[in-house]
Amino acid sequence: MDGRGRVFDNIFVERLWRSGKQENIYIHEYIDVPSLIRGLKIYFKFYNEERRHEALSYKTPADIYWRK
């Protein structure tokens, strides 16, 4: 990051982790770190490739990135 706009980058990261915690971590109550890592890999794949986002006109981040 170049410093300019960096404060706004934090907003997106905080929102992403808030979603991850509320939609995955708190629900599954992982017992150990390896199961948490596996669960987060599955969740982020879902988040990027299947979950529709209102802010993206109900497209997935993968759709936007790959311009589908």
Secondary structure, DSSP 4 states (H G I P E B T S, - for coil): --STTHHHHHHHHHHHHHHHIIIIIHHH--SSHHHHHHHHHHHHHHHHHT--BGGGTTB-HHHHHHT-
